[in-house]
Amino acid sequence: MKILTAAQMREIDRQTTEELGMPSLTLMENAGVQFVKALERRFPNLAEMRIAIICGKGNNGGDGMVIARQLWMEYGAPRVVLLADPAALRPEARINYHYLEGIGLEPYLVRDLNEWRAIKPEIEGSTLLIDAILGTGLNTALEGFFLEIVSDLNTSLPGVPVVSVDMPSGLPSDTGDYVGESVRANLTVTFTAPKVSQVFPPNMLNCGELIVAPIGTPPALIERRPDFFLNLVEARELKPLVTPRLRDTHKGDYGHVLIAAGSRGKTGAAALTGQAALRSGAGLVTVATAESALASVAAHSAEIMTEPLAETEAGSVSARALEFERFSGILKGKSVLAMGPGLSTHAETVDFVRRVVHSFRLPMVLDADALNAVAGVPELLNGRDRVVVITPHPGEMARLMGKSTSDVQAHRVENARALARAQNLYVVLKGLRTLVAEPGGQVYVNPTGNPGMASGGMGDVLTGLIAGFLAQFSDRPPEAAICAAVYLHGLAGDLAVAEVGEMPLIAGDVLRCFPAALRQVGS
């Protein structure tokens, strides 16, 4: 699903009305109908609630007046407050204002703060508040009249659920940066597509639960635009990757993942990566690790095959592992190479990583110490004639790009997209709203995951899942497999946190809940 800016949304609305001939009044009516349907799903006791709708003078207020009429037909008259003189209403909003007059549901008119303070006691008796004051066009902080009203709504109705129409009033559409006071909604029903600030922190927190409702705009009108490069990953898009397997298949049909990982004292990282690749459904998984670490890795899982590699005096993989074509032989027949977790930053290990990345062309997933090894030689990462996936956290991304971590975090989308395009690779930039950027410039935003996943081993699990999905689905675009792995990793974390809570959550819990995540997406 595309994520749109305010300008992009206006262009889509213009095309829908001017080129396809759908009247804007029809779009407004559809928005009101879809909003009420969302209310009915969320509030089974809607008929018993005392509803107040606060409307502005623009199209958002027009939506609010349609909602008022729809509610009046099914549940009785809500209280409607109009923060404008009727003569100042936008054309479609004015028509819907007259419709309200026609059915005897005239809004309370509030044109200054004195009138607002006079009407507040009526609103404070409500048990559901609908915010239809300001829509998606705002790009500056609220002040004056609207600031005081929004502040009052945030403080004077404790415990009363607030549902915003399209966008919480005061929230800018096009940025995740906080710019000032806005309505703090429990639920936001937006139309056609999610907007940028509804997806990214910190402003997404003011949206509460987000529902995206169709209002008649043809999806093809949005999807055919390659310049709309932000996408929200949805469970429904992943179903083709989690459908039941054909009965006459065998393990060779689902790929063989090779994982180069681990060192003395860091065997858990290699084991977690291997277990995750197995859990993803890969047919075969082999972990190649330092010889002295092999027994410990093997002990974690009977299903993982192992290969010993020459090691340094510190117990990490040595560059000598590449001698006598030893590593080349191990790579034969493998579908994907995942490299990095627990390898260490020993000089010989760094040399090993760089030579492998330079010399071999099979699909690679690089994480952790593999990223540290190539940070000083970004030309090694070029994926022009192969699939290269990197999975940095913000600090690793900063080292790869020669920037500060704060700059990476301040411009996550721009940085991930720039690196993916420049090096022809796939960037999985981890964090709240993990991003998947692909070489063609599209960026996919993952909505799953939680703060409990900020603990050791989570990245190792993700690396194994990505490698496993790439191995199984080599016939699909790599971004499909990568997005599936990222989404399911976060979803498994969400299912696990529901069981154990955030503080005690560990990577093993995510692995344990991964089958449930697969079932949920596939159902």
C-alpha positions as CSV (number, residue, x, y, z in Angstrom):
1,M,0.0,0.0,0.0
2,K,1.4,3.4,-1.0
3,I,2.1,6.0,1.6
4,L,1.3,9.5,0.2
5,T,2.2,13.1,0.9
6,A,-0.5,15.8,1.0
7,A,0.5,17.0,-2.5
8,Q,0.3,13.4,-3.9
9,M,-3.1,12.9,-2.3
10,R,-4.4,16.1,-3.8
11,E,-3.2,15.0,-7.2
12,I,-4.9,11.7,-6.9
13,D,-8.1,13.4,-5.8
14,R,-7.8,15.8,-8.8
15,Q,-7.4,12.9,-11.2
16,T,-10.3,11.0,-9.7
17,T,-12.6,14.0,-10.1
18,E,-11.4,15.7,-13.3
19,E,-10.1,12.7,-15.3
20,L,-12.4,9.9,-14.1
21,G,-15.4,12.1,-13.6
22,M,-16.2,11.1,-10.0
23,P,-17.6,14.2,-8.3
24,S,-15.8,15.4,-5.2
25,L,-19.1,15.5,-3.4
26,T,-19.4,11.7,-4.0
27,L,-15.9,11.2,-2.6
28,M,-16.9,13.2,0.5
29,E,-20.1,11.1,0.9
30,N,-18.1,7.9,0.6
31,A,-15.7,9.1,3.2
32,G,-18.5,9.7,5.7
33,V,-20.0,6.3,5.0
34,Q,-16.7,4.5,5.4
35,F,-16.0,6.4,8.6
36,V,-19.3,5.3,10.2
37,K,-18.6,1.7,9.2
38,A,-15.3,1.9,11.0
39,L,-17.0,3.3,14.1
40,E,-19.5,0.5,14.0
41,R,-16.7,-2.1,14.0
42,R,-14.8,-0.4,16.8
43,F,-17.7,0.6,19.0
44,P,-20.4,-2.1,19.2
45,N,-22.3,0.1,21.6
46,L,-22.4,3.1,19.2
47,A,-26.2,3.5,19.6
48,E,-25.7,4.1,23.3
49,M,-23.0,6.7,23.0
50,R,-23.3,10.5,23.3
51,I,-21.4,11.7,20.2
52,A,-20.0,15.1,19.5
53,I,-18.5,16.1,16.1
54,I,-16.2,19.1,15.9
55,C,-16.1,20.4,12.3
56,G,-13.8,22.9,10.5
57,K,-14.6,24.9,7.5
58,G,-12.8,22.8,4.9
59,N,-13.3,19.4,3.4
60,N,-12.5,17.7,6.6
61,G,-15.4,19.5,8.2
62,G,-17.5,18.5,5.2
63,D,-16.6,14.9,6.0
64,G,-17.7,15.5,9.6
65,M,-21.1,16.8,8.5
66,V,-21.6,13.7,6.3
67,I,-20.8,11.6,9.3
68,A,-23.3,13.5,11.4
69,R,-26.0,12.9,8.8
70,Q,-25.1,9.2,8.5
71,L,-25.2,8.8,12.3
72,W,-28.5,10.7,12.5
73,M,-30.1,8.2,10.1
74,E,-29.0,5.1,12.1
75,Y,-28.5,6.2,15.7
76,G,-30.1,9.6,16.4
77,A,-28.7,13.1,16.3
78,P,-25.1,13.7,17.4
79,R,-24.0,17.1,18.7
80,V,-22.3,19.0,15.9
81,V,-20.1,22.0,16.4
82,L,-18.9,24.1,13.4
83,L,-15.8,26.2,14.0
84,A,-16.7,28.7,11.3
85,D,-19.3,30.9,9.9
86,P,-21.4,29.0,7.3
87,A,-20.6,31.6,4.7
88,A,-16.9,30.7,4.9
89,L,-17.3,27.0,4.2
90,R,-15.7,25.3,1.2
91,P,-18.3,24.5,-1.5
92,E,-18.8,20.7,-0.7
93,A,-18.8,21.4,3.0
94,R,-21.4,24.2,2.5
95,I,-23.7,21.7,0.6
96,N,-23.4,19.2,3.5
97,Y,-24.1,22.0,6.0
98,H,-27.4,22.8,4.1
99,Y,-28.2,19.1,4.1
100,L,-27.9,19.1,7.9
101,E,-30.2,22.2,8.1
102,G,-32.7,20.3,5.9
103,I,-33.0,17.5,8.4
104,G,-33.2,19.8,11.4
105,L,-29.7,19.0,12.6
106,E,-28.2,22.5,12.8
107,P,-24.6,22.7,14.1
108,Y,-23.6,24.9,17.0
109,L,-21.7,27.8,15.5
110,V,-18.4,28.7,17.2
111,R,-16.5,31.6,15.6
112,D,-14.4,32.8,18.6
113,L,-13.1,31.6,21.9
114,N,-16.0,33.1,23.9
115,E,-18.4,31.0,21.9
116,W,-16.2,28.0,22.3
117,R,-16.0,28.4,26.1
118,A,-19.8,28.7,26.2
119,I,-20.4,25.4,24.3
120,K,-17.7,23.4,26.1
121,P,-20.0,22.0,28.8
122,E,-22.2,20.4,26.1
123,I,-19.1,18.7,24.6
124,E,-17.7,17.5,27.9
125,G,-20.8,15.4,28.5
126,S,-19.9,13.3,25.4
127,T,-18.8,9.7,25.5
128,L,-17.3,9.8,21.9
129,L,-15.6,12.7,20.2
130,I,-15.1,12.9,16.4
131,D,-12.4,15.3,15.3
132,A,-13.2,16.8,11.8
133,I,-11.5,20.1,12.3
134,L,-8.4,20.1,10.0
135,G,-7.3,17.7,7.4
136,T,-4.1,16.8,5.5
137,G,-3.1,20.2,4.3
138,L,-1.5,21.6,7.4
139,N,2.2,22.2,7.4
140,T,2.8,24.6,10.3
141,A,2.1,24.5,14.0
142,L,-1.3,25.5,15.4
143,E,-1.8,28.8,17.0
144,G,-4.5,31.1,18.4
145,F,-8.1,29.9,18.1
146,F,-7.4,26.4,16.8
147,L,-4.5,25.8,19.3
148,E,-6.7,26.5,22.3
149,I,-9.5,24.3,21.0
150,V,-7.2,21.4,20.3
151,S,-5.5,21.8,23.7
152,D,-9.0,21.9,25.4
153,L,-10.0,18.7,23.6
154,N,-6.8,17.0,24.7
155,T,-7.2,17.9,28.4
156,S,-11.0,18.3,29.1
157,L,-12.2,14.9,28.1
158,P,-10.2,12.3,30.1
159,G,-11.1,8.8,29.2
160,V,-13.4,9.8,26.3
161,P,-12.3,8.0,23.0
162,V,-11.4,10.4,20.2
163,V,-11.6,9.4,16.6
164,S,-10.1,11.7,13.9
165,V,-11.3,12.1,10.4
166,D,-8.5,11.5,7.9
167,M,-5.8,13.2,10.1
168,P,-5.7,14.3,13.8
169,S,-6.2,18.0,13.7
170,G,-2.9,19.9,14.0
171,L,-0.8,17.0,12.7
172,P,1.2,17.8,9.5
173,S,0.8,15.2,6.7
174,D,4.3,15.1,5.4
175,T,6.7,14.7,8.2
176,G,7.4,12.5,11.2
177,D,8.8,15.5,13.1
178,Y,6.8,16.9,15.9
179,V,5.8,20.5,15.1
180,G,3.3,21.3,17.9
181,E,0.0,20.4,19.6
182,S,-2.4,18.2,17.8
183,V,-5.4,16.1,18.7
184,R,-4.4,12.9,20.4
185,A,-6.6,10.4,18.8
186,N,-7.4,6.8,19.9
187,L,-8.4,6.0,16.3
188,T,-7.8,7.7,13.0
189,V,-9.8,6.7,9.9
190,T,-7.8,8.0,6.9
191,F,-8.9,7.7,3.3
192,T,-7.5,6.1,0.2
193,A,-3.9,5.7,1.5
194,P,-1.9,6.4,4.7
195,K,-0.1,9.7,5.0
196,V,3.6,10.1,5.9
197,S,3.1,11.3,9.4
198,Q,0.6,8.6,10.2
199,V,3.4,6.0,9.6
200,F,6.5,7.5,11.1
201,P,7.4,8.4,14.7
202,P,6.8,10.5,16.7
203,N,3.6,11.9,15.1
204,M,2.2,8.5,14.3
205,L,1.7,8.1,18.1
206,N,-1.0,10.8,18.0
207,C,-3.0,8.8,15.4
208,G,-3.7,5.8,17.7
209,E,-5.0,2.9,15.7
210,L,-4.9,3.7,12.0
211,I,-7.6,2.4,9.6
212,V,-7.3,3.1,5.8
213,A,-10.7,3.2,4.1
214,P,-11.4,3.2,0.4
215,I,-13.7,6.0,-0.9
216,G,-13.8,5.2,-4.6
217,T,-10.4,6.2,-5.9
218,P,-9.2,3.4,-8.2
219,P,-6.1,1.7,-6.7
220,A,-4.4,1.5,-10.1
221,L,-4.3,5.3,-10.1
222,I,-1.9,5.2,-7.2
223,E,0.0,1.9,-7.8
224,R,1.0,2.9,-11.4
225,R,3.0,5.8,-10.2
226,P,6.6,4.9,-9.7
227,D,7.3,8.3,-8.3
228,F,5.2,7.4,-5.3
229,F,8.1,5.4,-3.7
230,L,6.9,4.9,-0.1
231,N,5.0,1.7,0.6
232,L,3.5,0.2,3.8
233,V,4.0,-3.5,4.1
234,E,0.6,-5.3,4.6
235,A,-0.1,-8.9,5.7
236,R,-2.3,-9.5,2.7
237,E,0.6,-8.9,0.3
238,L,2.6,-11.7,2.0
239,K,0.0,-14.4,1.6
240,P,1.6,-15.8,-1.6
241,L,4.7,-16.6,0.4
242,V,3.0,-18.5,3.2
243,T,0.5,-20.6,1.2
244,P,0.6,-24.4,1.7
245,R,3.3,-26.3,-0.2
246,L,2.6,-28.7,-3.0
247,R,2.5,-32.3,-1.8
248,D,5.2,-33.6,-4.1
249,T,8.0,-31.3,-3.0
250,H,11.2,-32.1,-1.2
251,K,13.9,-30.2,0.8
252,G,15.9,-29.4,-2.3
253,D,13.0,-27.3,-3.6
254,Y,13.3,-24.8,-0.7
255,G,16.9,-23.8,-0.9
256,H,20.1,-24.3,1.0
257,V,21.3,-21.5,3.3
258,L,24.9,-21.2,4.2
259,I,25.7,-19.1,7.3
260,A,29.2,-17.9,8.0
261,A,29.0,-16.7,11.6
262,G,30.2,-17.2,15.2
263,S,33.5,-17.3,17.0
264,R,34.7,-18.5,20.3
265,G,32.4,-17.0,22.9
266,K,29.8,-15.9,20.3
267,T,28.4,-19.2,19.2
268,G,24.8,-18.2,20.2
269,A,24.7,-15.6,17.3
270,A,25.5,-18.3,14.8
271,A,23.0,-20.8,16.3
272,L,20.2,-18.2,16.4
273,T,20.8,-17.3,12.7
274,G,20.7,-21.0,11.7
275,Q,17.6,-21.7,13.7
276,A,15.8,-18.7,12.2
277,A,16.7,-19.9,8.7
278,L,15.3,-23.3,9.5
279,R,12.1,-21.8,11.0
280,S,11.6,-19.7,7.9
281,G,11.2,-22.9,5.9
282,A,14.5,-23.2,4.2
283,G,15.1,-26.8,3.1
284,L,18.6,-27.0,4.4
285,V,20.8,-24.9,6.6
286,T,24.6,-25.1,7.1
287,V,26.5,-23.0,9.6
288,A,30.2,-22.5,8.8
289,T,32.1,-21.3,11.9
290,A,35.5,-21.3,13.6
291,E,36.6,-24.8,14.3
292,S,36.6,-24.5,18.1
293,A,33.1,-23.0,18.0
294,L,31.6,-25.7,15.9
295,A,30.6,-28.2,18.7
296,S,28.8,-25.5,20.6
297,V,26.9,-24.3,17.5
298,A,25.9,-27.9,16.6
299,A,24.7,-28.5,20.1
300,H,22.0,-25.8,19.8
301,S,20.0,-27.6,17.0
302,A,20.2,-31.1,15.6
303,E,18.7,-29.9,12.3
304,I,21.6,-27.5,11.5
305,M,24.6,-28.9,9.5
306,T,28.0,-27.5,10.3
307,E,31.3,-26.9,8.5
308,P,34.6,-26.0,10.4
309,L,36.6,-23.1,9.2
310,A,40.3,-22.3,10.0
311,E,40.5,-20.0,12.9
312,T,42.7,-17.3,14.5
313,E,44.4,-17.6,17.8
314,A,41.4,-15.7,19.2
315,G,39.0,-18.4,18.0
316,S,37.5,-16.4,15.1
317,V,37.4,-17.3,11.4
318,S,40.7,-16.8,9.7
319,A,41.5,-15.7,6.2
320,R,43.1,-19.1,5.8
321,A,39.6,-20.5,5.5
322,L,39.8,-19.4,1.9
323,E,42.9,-21.5,1.1
324,F,42.9,-24.6,-1.0
325,E,39.4,-23.6,-2.3
326,R,38.0,-24.8,1.0
327,F,35.3,-22.1,1.3
328,S,34.5,-22.4,-2.5
329,G,33.7,-26.0,-2.0
330,I,31.4,-25.3,1.0
331,L,29.6,-22.7,-1.2
332,K,28.8,-25.2,-3.9
333,G,25.1,-26.0,-4.1
334,K,24.1,-23.2,-1.7
335,S,21.3,-20.8,-2.5
336,V,22.1,-17.9,-0.2
337,L,25.1,-16.9,2.0
338,A,24.3,-15.0,5.3
339,M,27.4,-13.6,7.0
340,G,28.3,-11.6,10.0
341,P,26.6,-12.5,13.3
342,G,29.2,-13.2,16.0
343,L,32.2,-13.3,13.6
344,S,34.2,-10.7,15.5
345,T,36.3,-7.8,14.2
346,H,39.7,-9.6,14.3
347,A,41.9,-8.4,11.4
348,E,42.0,-11.8,9.8
349,T,38.3,-12.2,10.0
350,V,37.8,-8.8,8.4
351,D,40.1,-9.9,5.6
352,F,38.0,-13.1,5.2
353,V,34.8,-11.2,5.0
354,R,36.1,-8.7,2.4
355,R,37.5,-11.4,0.2
356,V,34.3,-13.4,0.3
357,V,32.2,-10.4,-0.6
358,H,34.5,-9.5,-3.4
359,S,34.9,-13.0,-4.9
360,F,31.5,-14.7,-4.8
361,R,28.3,-13.8,-6.6
362,L,25.6,-15.8,-5.0
363,P,22.9,-13.8,-3.0
364,M,24.3,-12.5,0.2
365,V,22.9,-11.2,3.5
366,L,25.4,-9.1,5.4
367,D,24.9,-8.2,9.1
368,A,26.7,-7.2,12.2
369,D,30.5,-7.9,11.9
370,A,30.3,-8.4,8.2
371,L,29.0,-4.8,7.9
372,N,31.8,-3.6,10.2
373,A,34.3,-5.4,7.9
374,V,33.1,-3.6,4.7
375,A,32.4,-0.2,6.3
376,G,35.7,1.3,5.0
377,V,35.4,-0.2,1.5
378,P,31.8,0.5,0.3
379,E,32.7,-0.4,-3.3
380,L,32.6,-4.1,-2.1
381,L,28.9,-3.8,-1.5
382,N,28.0,-3.2,-5.2
383,G,25.1,-5.5,-6.1
384,R,24.8,-4.7,-9.8
385,D,25.2,-8.3,-10.9
386,R,24.0,-10.1,-7.8
387,V,21.6,-9.8,-4.8
388,V,23.2,-8.1,-1.8
389,V,21.2,-7.4,1.3
390,I,22.5,-5.4,4.2
391,T,20.8,-5.2,7.6
392,P,22.3,-2.3,9.6
393,H,21.1,-0.7,12.7
394,P,21.5,3.1,12.7
395,G,25.1,3.0,14.1
396,E,26.2,0.5,11.4
397,M,24.4,2.5,8.7
398,A,26.3,5.6,9.9
399,R,29.6,3.9,9.5
400,L,28.7,2.6,6.1
401,M,27.8,6.1,4.9
402,G,30.4,8.1,6.7
403,K,27.7,10.0,8.6
404,S,26.6,10.5,12.2
405,T,24.0,8.2,13.8
406,S,21.8,11.3,14.5
407,D,21.9,12.2,10.8
408,V,20.9,8.7,9.8
409,Q,18.0,8.7,12.2
410,A,16.9,12.2,11.2
411,H,16.7,11.2,7.5
412,R,16.1,7.4,7.6
413,V,14.1,7.1,4.4
414,E,16.4,9.4,2.4
415,N,19.6,7.6,3.6
416,A,18.3,4.1,3.1
417,R,17.1,5.0,-0.4
418,A,20.3,6.8,-1.4
419,L,22.5,3.9,-0.4
420,A,20.3,1.3,-2.0
421,R,20.3,3.2,-5.3
422,A,24.0,4.1,-5.3
423,Q,25.2,0.6,-4.6
424,N,22.4,-1.4,-6.3
425,L,21.6,-3.3,-3.2
426,Y,18.9,-3.9,-0.6
427,V,19.0,-2.0,2.6
428,V,17.1,-3.2,5.7
429,L,17.5,-0.2,8.1
430,K,16.5,-1.6,11.5
431,G,14.6,0.4,14.2
432,L,11.1,1.6,14.9
433,R,9.5,1.3,11.5
434,T,12.2,-0.8,9.9
435,L,12.8,0.2,6.2
436,V,13.5,-2.0,3.2
437,A,15.0,0.1,0.4
438,E,15.5,-1.6,-3.0
439,P,17.9,-0.6,-5.9
440,G,15.1,0.9,-8.0
441,G,14.2,3.5,-5.4
442,Q,11.1,2.0,-3.7
443,V,11.1,2.0,0.1
444,Y,8.9,-0.4,2.1
445,V,7.9,0.5,5.7
446,N,7.4,-2.3,8.2
447,P,4.6,-1.7,10.7
448,T,5.3,-4.7,13.1
449,G,7.6,-5.0,16.1
450,N,7.8,-3.5,19.5
451,P,10.3,-2.0,22.0
452,G,10.8,-5.4,23.7
453,M,12.7,-6.5,20.7
454,A,15.6,-4.1,21.5
455,S,17.7,-6.9,23.0
456,G,20.6,-9.2,21.9
457,G,20.0,-11.8,19.3
458,M,17.0,-10.2,17.5
459,G,19.2,-9.1,14.6
460,D,20.6,-12.6,14.3
461,V,17.1,-14.0,14.0
462,L,16.2,-11.4,11.3
463,T,19.3,-12.3,9.3
464,G,18.4,-16.0,9.3
465,L,14.8,-15.3,8.3
466,I,15.8,-13.1,5.4
467,A,18.3,-15.6,4.1
468,G,15.7,-18.4,4.5
469,F,13.1,-16.5,2.6
470,L,15.5,-15.5,-0.2
471,A,16.5,-19.2,-0.5
472,Q,12.9,-20.4,-0.9
473,F,11.6,-17.7,-3.2
474,S,14.4,-17.0,-5.7
475,D,11.7,-16.8,-8.4
476,R,10.2,-13.7,-6.8
477,P,11.6,-10.1,-6.6
478,P,14.0,-10.1,-3.6
479,E,12.1,-7.3,-1.9
480,A,9.1,-9.6,-1.6
481,A,11.1,-12.2,0.4
482,I,12.9,-9.5,2.4
483,C,9.7,-7.7,3.4
484,A,8.0,-10.9,4.3
485,A,10.9,-11.8,6.6
486,V,10.9,-8.4,8.2
487,Y,7.2,-8.2,8.7
488,L,6.9,-11.8,10.2
489,H,9.9,-11.1,12.5
490,G,8.1,-8.1,13.9
491,L,4.8,-9.9,14.1
492,A,6.4,-12.8,16.0
493,G,7.8,-10.3,18.4
494,D,4.4,-8.8,18.9
495,L,2.8,-12.2,19.6
496,A,5.6,-13.0,22.0
497,V,5.3,-9.7,23.9
498,A,1.6,-10.4,24.4
499,E,2.7,-13.5,26.2
500,V,5.7,-12.5,28.2
501,G,5.8,-8.7,28.2
502,E,8.4,-6.3,26.8
503,M,11.1,-6.4,29.5
504,P,11.7,-10.2,29.6
505,L,11.4,-10.7,25.8
506,I,14.3,-12.6,24.3
507,A,15.2,-13.7,20.7
508,G,14.2,-17.2,21.5
509,D,10.7,-16.1,22.2
510,V,10.5,-14.6,18.7
511,L,11.6,-17.9,17.2
512,R,9.1,-19.8,19.3
513,C,6.2,-17.5,18.1
514,F,7.3,-17.4,14.5
515,P,5.0,-20.4,13.5
516,A,2.1,-18.5,15.0
517,A,3.0,-15.4,13.0
518,L,3.0,-17.5,9.8
519,R,-0.4,-19.0,10.6
520,Q,-1.8,-15.5,11.3
521,V,-0.6,-14.1,8.0
522,G,-1.6,-17.2,6.0
523,S,-5.1,-17.5,7.5
